[in-house]
Amino acid sequence: MQENISDLGFFRLPQIIGDQEANPPIEPIIPISKSSWWSGISAGRYPAGVKIAPRTTAWRRSDIIELCARLKQGGK
């Protein structure tokens, strides 16, 4: 996959699964629960995150873009 500038950077979990409690609410990219997300990572369905601090995990934008493309094609 050739990366372009829009693929660089990271997403935090609320940006991926959404956060309706935020002000303003954050719409999900992948509308699943937090526990389903972590379960999917353990099962290898979703990409592993990158530890950017002791209690902070983020996901590469390119990995999430690739995941969305795979999900759109019906893959898991």
Biopython code that builds the backbone (N, CA, C, O; Angstrom):
import numpy as np
from Bio.PDB.StructureBuilder import StructureBuilder

atoms = [
    (1, "MET", "N", (0.852, -1.184, 0.000)),
    (1, "MET", "CA", (0.000, 0.000, 0.000)),
    (1, "MET", "C", (0.892, 1.240, 0.000)),
    (1, "MET", "O", (1.778, 1.381, 0.843)),
    (2, "GLN", "N", (0.655, 2.103, -0.922)),
    (2, "GLN", "CA", (1.423, 3.342, -0.988)),
    (2, "GLN", "C", (0.766, 4.363, -0.060)),
    (2, "GLN", "O", (-0.429, 4.639, -0.167)),
    (3, "GLU", "N", (1.560, 4.914, 0.843)),
    (3, "GLU", "CA", (1.009, 5.885, 1.786)),
    (3, "GLU", "C", (1.037, 7.282, 1.182)),
    (3, "GLU", "O", (1.967, 7.654, 0.466)),
    (4, "ASN", "N", (-0.018, 8.050, 1.493)),
    (4, "ASN", "CA", (0.019, 9.468, 1.179)),
    (4, "ASN", "C", (-0.108, 10.226, 2.488)),
    (4, "ASN", "O", (-0.312, 9.620, 3.540)),
    (5, "ILE", "N", (0.006, 11.504, 2.436)),
    (5, "ILE", "CA", (0.045, 12.314, 3.658)),
    (5, "ILE", "C", (-1.209, 12.137, 4.518)),
    (5, "ILE", "O", (-1.127, 12.232, 5.743)),
    (6, "SER", "N", (-2.368, 11.880, 3.899)),
    (6, "SER", "CA", (-3.593, 11.723, 4.689)),
    (6, "SER", "C", (-3.618, 10.413, 5.460)),
    (6, "SER", "O", (-4.427, 10.257, 6.375)),
    (7, "ASP", "N", (-2.737, 9.449, 5.105)),
    (7, "ASP", "CA", (-2.682, 8.171, 5.805)),
    (7, "ASP", "C", (-1.770, 8.211, 7.021)),
    (7, "ASP", "O", (-1.777, 7.279, 7.825)),
    (8, "LEU", "N", (-0.988, 9.270, 7.172)),
    (8, "LEU", "CA", (-0.041, 9.357, 8.273)),
    (8, "LEU", "C", (-0.744, 9.831, 9.533)),
    (8, "LEU", "O", (-1.747, 10.542, 9.467)),
    (9, "GLY", "N", (-0.220, 9.439, 10.658)),
    (9, "GLY", "CA", (-0.795, 9.866, 11.925)),
    (9, "GLY", "C", (-1.466, 8.703, 12.641)),
    (9, "GLY", "O", (-1.319, 7.542, 12.260)),
    (10, "PHE", "N", (-2.203, 9.047, 13.685)),
    (10, "PHE", "CA", (-2.804, 8.039, 14.551)),
    (10, "PHE", "C", (-4.249, 8.387, 14.878)),
    (10, "PHE", "O", (-4.653, 9.549, 14.827)),
    (11, "PHE", "N", (-5.018, 7.355, 15.216)),
    (11, "PHE", "CA", (-6.357, 7.508, 15.776)),
    (11, "PHE", "C", (-6.326, 7.004, 17.206)),
    (11, "PHE", "O", (-5.632, 6.033, 17.509)),
    (12, "ARG", "N", (-7.062, 7.647, 18.076)),
    (12, "ARG", "CA", (-7.303, 7.126, 19.420)),
    (12, "ARG", "C", (-8.614, 6.347, 19.369)),
    (12, "ARG", "O", (-9.391, 6.504, 18.427)),
    (13, "LEU", "N", (-8.864, 5.515, 20.364)),
    (13, "LEU", "CA", (-10.024, 4.625, 20.356)),
    (13, "LEU", "C", (-11.358, 5.352, 20.168)),
    (13, "LEU", "O", (-12.179, 4.880, 19.381)),
    (14, "PRO", "N", (-11.621, 6.481, 20.849)),
    (14, "PRO", "CA", (-12.905, 7.156, 20.625)),
    (14, "PRO", "C", (-13.109, 7.611, 19.177)),
    (14, "PRO", "O", (-14.245, 7.710, 18.713)),
    (15, "GLN", "N", (-12.025, 7.886, 18.470)),
    (15, "GLN", "CA", (-12.152, 8.279, 17.065)),
    (15, "GLN", "C", (-12.518, 7.077, 16.194)),
    (15, "GLN", "O", (-13.127, 7.239, 15.136)),
    (16, "ILE", "N", (-12.155, 5.896, 16.628)),
    (16, "ILE", "CA", (-12.452, 4.686, 15.851)),
    (16, "ILE", "C", (-13.866, 4.183, 16.142)),
    (16, "ILE", "O", (-14.649, 3.957, 15.220)),
    (17, "ILE", "N", (-14.189, 4.008, 17.423)),
    (17, "ILE", "CA", (-15.484, 3.418, 17.772)),
    (17, "ILE", "C", (-16.536, 4.463, 18.157)),
    (17, "ILE", "O", (-17.683, 4.115, 18.438)),
    (18, "GLY", "N", (-16.151, 5.730, 18.169)),
    (18, "GLY", "CA", (-17.084, 6.808, 18.482)),
    (18, "GLY", "C", (-17.227, 7.048, 19.968)),
    (18, "GLY", "O", (-16.846, 6.213, 20.789)),
    (19, "ASP", "N", (-17.779, 8.195, 20.301)),
    (19, "ASP", "CA", (-18.039, 8.567, 21.692)),
    (19, "ASP", "C", (-19.208, 9.542, 21.715)),
    (19, "ASP", "O", (-19.034, 10.740, 21.492)),
    (20, "GLN", "N", (-20.397, 9.020, 21.986)),
    (20, "GLN", "CA", (-21.593, 9.855, 22.007)),
    (20, "GLN", "C", (-21.652, 10.759, 23.235)),
    (20, "GLN", "O", (-22.445, 11.699, 23.272)),
    (21, "GLU", "N", (-20.821, 10.485, 24.241)),
    (21, "GLU", "CA", (-20.774, 11.304, 25.458)),
    (21, "GLU", "C", (-19.904, 12.551, 25.275)),
    (21, "GLU", "O", (-20.004, 13.492, 26.063)),
    (22, "ALA", "N", (-19.066, 12.569, 24.258)),
    (22, "ALA", "CA", (-18.172, 13.709, 24.019)),
    (22, "ALA", "C", (-18.998, 14.925, 23.595)),
    (22, "ALA", "O", (-20.125, 14.789, 23.121)),
    (23, "ASN", "N", (-18.424, 16.098, 23.773)),
    (23, "ASN", "CA", (-19.102, 17.324, 23.372)),
    (23, "ASN", "C", (-18.194, 18.074, 22.409)),
    (23, "ASN", "O", (-17.225, 18.687, 22.858)),
    (24, "PRO", "N", (-18.454, 18.056, 21.137)),
    (24, "PRO", "CA", (-19.568, 17.405, 20.440)),
    (24, "PRO", "C", (-19.328, 15.898, 20.309)),
    (24, "PRO", "O", (-18.188, 15.440, 20.386)),
    (25, "PRO", "N", (-20.406, 15.129, 20.111)),
    (25, "PRO", "CA", (-20.263, 13.673, 19.977)),
    (25, "PRO", "C", (-19.336, 13.303, 18.817)),
    (25, "PRO", "O", (-19.291, 13.991, 17.797)),
    (26, "ILE", "N", (-18.604, 12.214, 18.992)),
    (26, "ILE", "CA", (-17.693, 11.723, 17.961)),
    (26, "ILE", "C", (-18.378, 10.547, 17.272)),
    (26, "ILE", "O", (-18.707, 9.546, 17.910)),
    (27, "GLU", "N", (-18.588, 10.676, 15.979)),
    (27, "GLU", "CA", (-19.216, 9.604, 15.210)),
    (27, "GLU", "C", (-18.197, 8.485, 14.990)),
    (27, "GLU", "O", (-17.017, 8.757, 14.768)),
    (28, "PRO", "N", (-18.643, 7.238, 15.050)),
    (28, "PRO", "CA", (-17.703, 6.119, 14.885)),
    (28, "PRO", "C", (-17.286, 5.902, 13.427)),
    (28, "PRO", "O", (-18.056, 6.150, 12.499)),
    (29, "ILE", "N", (-16.082, 5.445, 13.259)),
    (29, "ILE", "CA", (-15.619, 4.954, 11.963)),
    (29, "ILE", "C", (-16.075, 3.501, 11.840)),
    (29, "ILE", "O", (-16.565, 3.072, 10.796)),
    (30, "ILE", "N", (-15.900, 2.759, 12.931)),
    (30, "ILE", "CA", (-16.325, 1.361, 13.013)),
    (30, "ILE", "C", (-17.253, 1.263, 14.226)),
    (30, "ILE", "O", (-16.776, 1.288, 15.361)),
    (31, "PRO", "N", (-18.559, 1.152, 14.012)),
    (31, "PRO", "CA", (-19.523, 1.203, 15.116)),
    (31, "PRO", "C", (-19.644, -0.113, 15.894)),
    (31, "PRO", "O", (-20.577, -0.888, 15.685)),
    (32, "ILE", "N", (-18.688, -0.349, 16.789)),
    (32, "ILE", "CA", (-18.732, -1.509, 17.665)),
    (32, "ILE", "C", (-18.415, -1.048, 19.082)),
    (32, "ILE", "O", (-17.982, 0.084, 19.297)),
    (33, "SER", "N", (-18.634, -1.934, 20.040)),
    (33, "SER", "CA", (-18.351, -1.591, 21.435)),
    (33, "SER", "C", (-16.851, -1.683, 21.717)),
    (33, "SER", "O", (-16.091, -2.283, 20.956)),
    (34, "LYS", "N", (-16.456, -1.081, 22.815)),
    (34, "LYS", "CA", (-15.052, -1.115, 23.233)),
    (34, "LYS", "C", (-14.599, -2.556, 23.467)),
    (34, "LYS", "O", (-13.504, -2.936, 23.052)),
    (35, "SER", "N", (-15.440, -3.362, 24.131)),
    (35, "SER", "CA", (-15.046, -4.747, 24.404)),
    (35, "SER", "C", (-14.950, -5.563, 23.115)),
    (35, "SER", "O", (-14.086, -6.434, 23.004)),
    (36, "SER", "N", (-15.817, -5.298, 22.147)),
    (36, "SER", "CA", (-15.724, -5.992, 20.852)),
    (36, "SER", "C", (-14.446, -5.603, 20.123)),
    (36, "SER", "O", (-13.820, -6.441, 19.473)),
    (37, "TRP", "N", (-14.056, -4.336, 20.229)),
    (37, "TRP", "CA", (-12.819, -3.878, 19.595)),
    (37, "TRP", "C", (-11.621, -4.625, 20.171)),
    (37, "TRP", "O", (-10.808, -5.169, 19.423)),
    (38, "TRP", "N", (-11.509, -4.654, 21.520)),
    (38, "TRP", "CA", (-10.370, -5.313, 22.156)),
    (38, "TRP", "C", (-10.393, -6.815, 21.899)),
    (38, "TRP", "O", (-9.336, -7.427, 21.739)),
    (39, "SER", "N", (-11.567, -7.412, 21.858)),
    (39, "SER", "CA", (-11.686, -8.833, 21.541)),
    (39, "SER", "C", (-11.225, -9.102, 20.115)),
    (39, "SER", "O", (-10.553, -10.100, 19.855)),
    (40, "GLY", "N", (-11.582, -8.217, 19.192)),
    (40, "GLY", "CA", (-11.155, -8.352, 17.799)),
    (40, "GLY", "C", (-9.649, -8.235, 17.638)),
    (40, "GLY", "O", (-9.059, -8.889, 16.778)),
    (41, "ILE", "N", (-9.027, -7.402, 18.465)),
    (41, "ILE", "CA", (-7.567, -7.289, 18.431)),
    (41, "ILE", "C", (-6.947, -8.595, 18.913)),
    (41, "ILE", "O", (-6.009, -9.109, 18.302)),
    (42, "SER", "N", (-7.475, -9.128, 20.008)),
    (42, "SER", "CA", (-6.956, -10.395, 20.550)),
    (42, "SER", "C", (-7.099, -11.532, 19.551)),
    (42, "SER", "O", (-6.239, -12.409, 19.476)),
    (43, "ALA", "N", (-8.187, -11.519, 18.782)),
    (43, "ALA", "CA", (-8.443, -12.574, 17.803)),
    (43, "ALA", "C", (-7.718, -12.333, 16.485)),
    (43, "ALA", "O", (-7.729, -13.205, 15.616)),
    (44, "GLY", "N", (-7.086, -11.168, 16.313)),
    (44, "GLY", "CA", (-6.368, -10.865, 15.093)),
    (44, "GLY", "C", (-7.223, -10.278, 13.980)),
    (44, "GLY", "O", (-6.748, -10.127, 12.855)),
    (45, "ARG", "N", (-8.491, -9.941, 14.277)),
    (45, "ARG", "CA", (-9.372, -9.341, 13.268)),
    (45, "ARG", "C", (-9.081, -7.859, 13.062)),
    (45, "ARG", "O", (-9.272, -7.332, 11.966)),
    (46, "TYR", "N", (-8.620, -7.189, 14.109)),
    (46, "TYR", "CA", (-8.348, -5.761, 14.053)),
    (46, "TYR", "C", (-6.873, -5.517, 14.348)),
    (46, "TYR", "O", (-6.242, -6.324, 15.030)),
    (47, "PRO", "N", (-6.317, -4.429, 13.852)),
    (47, "PRO", "CA", (-4.883, -4.177, 14.051)),
    (47, "PRO", "C", (-4.545, -3.849, 15.504)),
    (47, "PRO", "O", (-5.326, -3.231, 16.229)),
    (48, "ALA", "N", (-3.371, -4.280, 15.891)),
    (48, "ALA", "CA", (-2.885, -3.950, 17.232)),
    (48, "ALA", "C", (-2.516, -2.473, 17.276)),
    (48, "ALA", "O", (-2.102, -1.888, 16.275)),
    (49, "GLY", "N", (-2.673, -1.898, 18.432)),
    (49, "GLY", "CA", (-2.326, -0.495, 18.606)),
    (49, "GLY", "C", (-0.851, -0.310, 18.889)),
    (49, "GLY", "O", (-0.088, -1.270, 18.999)),
    (50, "VAL", "N", (-0.475, 0.938, 19.003)),
    (50, "VAL", "CA", (0.895, 1.336, 19.310)),
    (50, "VAL", "C", (0.862, 2.061, 20.643)),
    (50, "VAL", "O", (0.122, 3.033, 20.800)),
    (51, "LYS", "N", (1.652, 1.604, 21.604)),
    (51, "LYS", "CA", (1.724, 2.291, 22.897)),
    (51, "LYS", "C", (2.497, 3.591, 22.710)),
    (51, "LYS", "O", (3.677, 3.574, 22.360)),
    (52, "ILE", "N", (1.826, 4.719, 22.946)),
    (52, "ILE", "CA", (2.515, 6.001, 22.805)),
    (52, "ILE", "C", (2.821, 6.628, 24.166)),
    (52, "ILE", "O", (3.504, 7.648, 24.252)),
    (53, "ALA", "N", (2.308, 6.007, 25.220)),
    (53, "ALA", "CA", (2.593, 6.399, 26.603)),
    (53, "ALA", "C", (2.192, 5.207, 27.469)),
    (53, "ALA", "O", (1.536, 4.291, 26.972)),
    (54, "PRO", "N", (2.567, 5.192, 28.752)),
    (54, "PRO", "CA", (2.261, 4.027, 29.587)),
    (54, "PRO", "C", (0.783, 3.601, 29.583)),
    (54, "PRO", "O", (0.496, 2.404, 29.597)),
    (55, "ARG", "N", (-0.139, 4.538, 29.564)),
    (55, "ARG", "CA", (-1.563, 4.180, 29.578)),
    (55, "ARG", "C", (-2.293, 4.683, 28.334)),
    (55, "ARG", "O", (-3.503, 4.910, 28.364)),
    (56, "THR", "N", (-1.555, 4.853, 27.250)),
    (56, "THR", "CA", (-2.140, 5.421, 26.038)),
    (56, "THR", "C", (-1.788, 4.571, 24.825)),
    (56, "THR", "O", (-0.617, 4.327, 24.533)),
    (57, "THR", "N", (-2.824, 4.128, 24.127)),
    (57, "THR", "CA", (-2.659, 3.353, 22.902)),
    (57, "THR", "C", (-3.295, 4.128, 21.760)),
    (57, "THR", "O", (-4.330, 4.770, 21.935)),
    (58, "ALA", "N", (-2.679, 4.066, 20.605)),
    (58, "ALA", "CA", (-3.221, 4.696, 19.402)),
    (58, "ALA", "C", (-3.048, 3.713, 18.251)),
    (58, "ALA", "O", (-2.269, 2.764, 18.342)),
    (59, "TRP", "N", (-3.779, 3.948, 17.176)),
    (59, "TRP", "CA", (-3.718, 3.078, 16.004)),
    (59, "TRP", "C", (-3.297, 3.888, 14.804)),
    (59, "TRP", "O", (-3.757, 5.014, 14.614)),
    (60, "ARG", "N", (-2.420, 3.317, 13.987)),
    (60, "ARG", "CA", (-1.960, 3.992, 12.776)),
    (60, "ARG", "C", (-3.152, 4.233, 11.856)),
    (60, "ARG", "O", (-3.956, 3.331, 11.620)),
    (61, "ARG", "N", (-3.260, 5.451, 11.341)),
    (61, "ARG", "CA", (-4.341, 5.780, 10.394)),
    (61, "ARG", "C", (-4.331, 4.813, 9.225)),
    (61, "ARG", "O", (-5.388, 4.361, 8.785)),
    (62, "SER", "N", (-3.146, 4.489, 8.717)),
    (62, "SER", "CA", (-3.051, 3.590, 7.567)),
    (62, "SER", "C", (-3.633, 2.212, 7.880)),
    (62, "SER", "O", (-4.257, 1.598, 7.014)),
    (63, "ASP", "N", (-3.435, 1.713, 9.114)),
    (63, "ASP", "CA", (-4.010, 0.423, 9.507)),
    (63, "ASP", "C", (-5.529, 0.482, 9.561)),
    (63, "ASP", "O", (-6.202, -0.465, 9.155)),
    (64, "ILE", "N", (-6.074, 1.586, 10.058)),
    (64, "ILE", "CA", (-7.532, 1.725, 10.164)),
    (64, "ILE", "C", (-8.144, 1.905, 8.777)),
    (64, "ILE", "O", (-9.212, 1.359, 8.499)),
    (65, "ILE", "N", (-7.484, 2.659, 7.910)),
    (65, "ILE", "CA", (-7.967, 2.823, 6.535)),
    (65, "ILE", "C", (-7.985, 1.470, 5.821)),
    (65, "ILE", "O", (-8.941, 1.144, 5.117)),
    (66, "GLU", "N", (-6.930, 0.692, 6.008)),
    (66, "GLU", "CA", (-6.860, -0.642, 5.406)),
    (66, "GLU", "C", (-7.951, -1.553, 5.975)),
    (66, "GLU", "O", (-8.580, -2.301, 5.226)),
    (67, "LEU", "N", (-8.180, -1.501, 7.285)),
    (67, "LEU", "CA", (-9.239, -2.289, 7.918)),
    (67, "LEU", "C", (-10.602, -1.922, 7.346)),
    (67, "LEU", "O", (-11.399, -2.807, 7.035)),
    (68, "CYS", "N", (-10.876, -0.641, 7.206)),
    (68, "CYS", "CA", (-12.163, -0.198, 6.652)),
    (68, "CYS", "C", (-12.355, -0.713, 5.228)),
    (68, "CYS", "O", (-13.452, -1.136, 4.865)),
    (69, "ALA", "N", (-11.304, -0.680, 4.426)),
    (69, "ALA", "CA", (-11.388, -1.182, 3.055)),
    (69, "ALA", "C", (-11.684, -2.676, 3.056)),
    (69, "ALA", "O", (-12.492, -3.157, 2.261)),
    (70, "ARG", "N", (-11.025, -3.410, 3.953)),
    (70, "ARG", "CA", (-11.254, -4.854, 4.054)),
    (70, "ARG", "C", (-12.678, -5.150, 4.504)),
    (70, "ARG", "O", (-13.320, -6.054, 3.970)),
    (71, "LEU", "N", (-13.180, -4.397, 5.482)),
    (71, "LEU", "CA", (-14.547, -4.608, 5.969)),
    (71, "LEU", "C", (-15.578, -4.280, 4.890)),
    (71, "LEU", "O", (-16.602, -4.955, 4.787)),
    (72, "LYS", "N", (-15.317, -3.258, 4.093)),
    (72, "LYS", "CA", (-16.222, -2.892, 3.003)),
    (72, "LYS", "C", (-16.333, -4.008, 1.974)),
    (72, "LYS", "O", (-17.387, -4.212, 1.372)),
    (73, "GLN", "N", (-15.225, -4.731, 1.779)),
    (73, "GLN", "CA", (-15.211, -5.836, 0.815)),
    (73, "GLN", "C", (-15.804, -7.104, 1.404)),
    (73, "GLN", "O", (-15.841, -8.137, 0.735)),
    (74, "GLY", "N", (-16.268, -7.040, 2.645)),
    (74, "GLY", "CA", (-16.872, -8.194, 3.279)),
    (74, "GLY", "C", (-15.880, -9.073, 4.014)),
    (74, "GLY", "O", (-16.256, -10.132, 4.516)),
    (75, "GLY", "N", (-14.635, -8.666, 4.091)),
    (75, "GLY", "CA", (-13.609, -9.436, 4.813)),
    (75, "GLY", "C", (-13.678, -9.151, 6.285)),
    (75, "GLY", "O", (-14.281, -8.169, 6.719)),
    (76, "LYS", "N", (-13.050, -10.026, 7.057)),
    (76, "LYS", "CA", (-13.031, -9.821, 8.510)),
    (76, "LYS", "C", (-11.625, -9.700, 9.000)),
    (76, "LYS", "O", (-11.402, -9.524, 10.198)),
]
sb = StructureBuilder()
sb.init_structure("model")
sb.init_model(0)
sb.init_chain("A")
sb.init_seg("    ")
for serial, (resi, resn, name, xyz) in enumerate(atoms, 1):
    if name == "N":
        sb.init_residue(resn, " ", resi, " ")
    sb.init_atom(name, np.array(xyz, "f"), 0.0, 1.0, " ", f" {name:<3s}", serial, name[0])
structure = sb.get_structure()
